Amino acid sequence: MREAILSTISELVNRAKLRHALPTVFECFECSMTNGLFYVSLITKMGIAFHSKGGLAANWS
């Protein structure tokens, strides 16, 4: 499970890098579990949030 969460965080960081040309500094991340699926949110210092959906890094909200 830990590896899946770390992989999802890595995917979110890569998505943030693609969306913003400048380096992105993250303030925090949140991880939650619902119905056996994990969700990860990364929040930047500028208040922009990047969310995974249903524990699958390929499905973005």
N, C-alpha and C positions, 0 to 999 in steps of 0.2 A: 504494500500500500504506500509506504514511504517513497519508493521509487516512482510510483505513478504520480504522486503529488509533486515531487521534484521535477519530473518530466513536464507536467502541466505548467508549473511555474516557469520553466525554461521556455516553453512554447509561448507563454504570455509575454515574457521579456522579448523574445524575438519578434512577436507581433507589434509590440510597442516600438521597437527599433525600426521596423518597416514603416510604421505610420508616421513617425517623427524623425526628421533628419538629424536633429540634435540628440546628444546623449540623454537618456531618460533616467531620472533619479527617483527611486521608489521610496515612499514614506513608510508603507507597511503592506502586509498582505493578510488576507483572511482566508481561512479554510473551514468549510462546514461539510457535514455529512447528512444526507437526507435519502431515505429509502435505499440505502446501500450505494448511492452514488455520491462522489465527492465534488465539491464546487470550490474553486479558488478565485479570489479577486486580488488583483494588485492595484494599489492606489499610488499615484505619483505625487510628488511634492506640490504639483500644480493642481491637484484634485481630480485628475483624470483617472478613471477606473477602467481596468481591463478585466473581463470576466470569462472564465471557462464555463461550459455548460454540461452538466451531467457527467462530469469526470472524463469526458472525451475531449482531448485538446483540439480535435479537428472540428468540433461543433462550437462555434462562437456565438455569443449573444450580441 
